Amino acid sequence: MYRFIFFFLILMSCGTTPYFDPAKAKQEILKLEAAQRTYHLTKNARLFTDLFSDHFLSINKGFVDSPARSQSFGKFDTYFKESNIVKWDDRVEPVIRFSDDGSIAYVAVQKQVILKIPGANGTFRNDTTDFAWLTIYKKTGNDWRIDCVVSTNK
């Protein structure tokens, strides 16, 4: 009897991997992607940068940077205040992949961004840029956070 209890306790102490539901996780990631669009169009730098992890990494224009959240906020707050975003839309459906244990996700997007730029004599022109980027999400507890963004544009 003691052998059975001992064996049972050993099995219990090994632990198990929590169940990972890829369909549910994909919906959570898609909601975060939609939230980013909303935050860009409503110029909400606070809610946008609140999505970043504490160890957020940005890879862009040949540089690797790990800005503090306050620096990211300042950068995006200035960008949003100075920009009139007309369009911030996926050109194709995002590619979403997950680590085997469901703790990491990456999303590859092709996005078209159109800004309305003031021109001469009170006129405006549209500035269109096509981007491709990879967002890496890390799950901490029950929340997904943006851990890294690698961005490029045409």
C-alpha positions as CSV (number, residue, x, y, z in Angstrom):
1,M,0.0,0.0,0.0
2,Y,2.8,2.5,0.9
3,R,4.5,1.7,-2.5
4,F,1.2,2.7,-4.3
5,I,1.0,6.0,-2.3
6,F,4.6,6.7,-2.9
7,F,4.3,6.0,-6.6
8,F,1.1,8.2,-6.8
9,L,2.9,11.1,-5.0
10,I,5.8,10.9,-7.4
11,L,3.4,11.1,-10.4
12,M,1.6,14.1,-8.8
13,S,4.8,15.9,-8.2
14,C,5.8,15.7,-11.9
15,G,3.1,18.1,-12.8
16,T,1.4,18.4,-16.1
17,T,1.4,20.9,-18.9
18,P,-1.7,23.1,-18.9
19,Y,-4.1,22.5,-21.8
20,F,-3.5,24.8,-24.7
21,D,-6.4,25.6,-26.9
22,P,-5.0,27.0,-30.2
23,A,-8.4,28.2,-31.5
24,K,-9.1,30.2,-28.3
25,A,-5.6,31.6,-28.3
26,K,-5.9,32.6,-32.0
27,Q,-9.1,34.6,-31.1
28,E,-7.3,36.3,-28.2
29,I,-4.5,37.3,-30.5
30,L,-6.9,38.5,-33.2
31,K,-8.6,40.7,-30.6
32,L,-5.3,42.2,-29.7
33,E,-4.5,42.9,-33.3
34,A,-7.9,44.6,-33.7
35,A,-7.2,46.6,-30.6
36,Q,-3.9,47.9,-32.0
37,R,-5.8,49.1,-35.1
38,T,-8.3,50.9,-32.9
39,Y,-5.6,52.5,-30.8
40,H,-3.8,53.8,-33.9
41,L,-7.0,55.2,-35.4
42,T,-8.1,56.8,-32.1
43,K,-4.6,58.0,-31.3
44,N,-4.5,56.2,-27.9
45,A,-0.8,55.7,-27.2
46,R,-1.5,54.8,-23.5
47,L,-3.6,51.7,-24.3
48,F,-1.3,50.8,-27.2
49,T,1.9,50.8,-25.1
50,D,0.1,49.1,-22.3
51,L,0.1,46.0,-24.6
52,F,3.9,45.9,-24.4
53,S,5.7,43.5,-22.1
54,D,8.2,44.7,-19.5
55,H,11.0,43.5,-21.7
56,F,9.6,44.9,-25.0
57,L,12.1,44.8,-28.0
58,S,11.8,46.8,-31.2
59,I,13.8,45.9,-34.3
60,N,13.4,48.6,-37.0
61,K,15.6,50.4,-39.5
62,G,18.7,48.4,-38.7
63,F,18.5,49.0,-34.9
64,V,17.6,46.8,-31.9
65,D,16.1,48.7,-29.1
66,S,14.6,47.9,-25.7
67,P,12.8,51.1,-24.7
68,A,11.3,51.7,-21.4
69,R,7.5,51.8,-21.5
70,S,7.6,55.6,-20.9
71,Q,9.9,56.0,-23.9
72,S,7.6,53.9,-26.1
73,F,4.6,55.9,-24.8
74,G,6.4,59.2,-25.6
75,K,7.3,58.0,-29.1
76,F,3.8,56.8,-30.0
77,D,2.1,59.7,-28.3
78,T,4.1,62.2,-30.4
79,Y,3.5,60.1,-33.6
80,F,-0.2,59.9,-33.0
81,K,-0.6,63.6,-32.3
82,E,1.4,64.5,-35.4
83,S,-0.3,62.0,-37.7
84,N,-3.7,61.8,-39.3
85,I,-4.1,58.1,-39.9
86,V,-6.6,57.4,-42.7
87,K,-6.0,53.7,-43.0
88,W,-4.2,51.0,-40.9
89,D,-5.4,47.8,-42.5
90,D,-4.1,44.3,-43.2
91,R,-3.5,43.6,-46.9
92,V,-3.7,39.9,-46.3
93,E,-4.9,37.8,-43.4
94,P,-2.3,37.7,-40.6
95,V,-0.2,34.5,-40.2
96,I,-0.5,33.3,-36.6
97,R,1.7,30.6,-35.1
98,F,2.2,29.3,-31.5
99,S,4.9,27.6,-29.6
100,D,4.0,24.0,-28.7
101,D,3.1,24.9,-25.1
102,G,1.1,28.0,-26.1
103,S,3.2,30.5,-24.2
104,I,4.6,32.3,-27.3
105,A,2.8,33.5,-30.4
106,Y,4.0,35.3,-33.5
107,V,1.9,37.2,-36.0
108,A,3.2,38.1,-39.4
109,V,1.3,40.9,-41.1
110,Q,1.3,42.8,-44.3
111,K,-0.3,46.2,-43.6
112,Q,-1.1,49.3,-45.6
113,V,-0.8,52.6,-43.7
114,I,-2.1,55.8,-45.2
115,L,-1.5,59.1,-43.5
116,K,-3.0,62.4,-44.5
117,I,-0.1,64.9,-44.8
118,P,-0.6,68.7,-44.9
119,G,0.7,70.2,-48.1
120,A,1.1,73.7,-49.5
121,N,-1.8,76.2,-49.5
122,G,-3.8,74.3,-47.0
123,T,-4.1,71.1,-49.2
124,F,-3.5,67.6,-48.0
125,R,-2.0,64.6,-49.7
126,N,-2.1,60.9,-48.8
127,D,1.2,59.2,-48.0
128,T,0.8,55.4,-48.4
129,T,3.3,52.9,-47.0
130,D,3.1,49.1,-47.2
131,F,4.7,47.4,-44.2
132,A,5.4,43.8,-43.2
133,W,6.2,43.1,-39.6
134,L,6.3,40.3,-37.1
135,T,4.8,40.7,-33.6
136,I,5.9,38.3,-31.0
137,Y,3.5,37.9,-28.1
138,K,4.4,36.3,-24.8
139,K,1.7,34.9,-22.4
140,T,2.2,36.0,-18.8
141,G,-0.5,34.5,-16.6
142,N,-3.7,34.9,-18.5
143,D,-2.6,37.9,-20.6
144,W,-0.8,38.2,-23.9
145,R,1.8,41.0,-24.1
146,I,3.8,42.2,-27.1
147,D,7.3,41.2,-26.4
148,C,9.0,42.1,-29.7
149,V,8.2,43.8,-33.0
150,V,10.3,43.4,-36.1
151,S,9.3,45.9,-38.8
152,T,10.1,46.7,-42.4
153,N,8.5,48.7,-45.1
154,K,8.7,48.7,-48.9
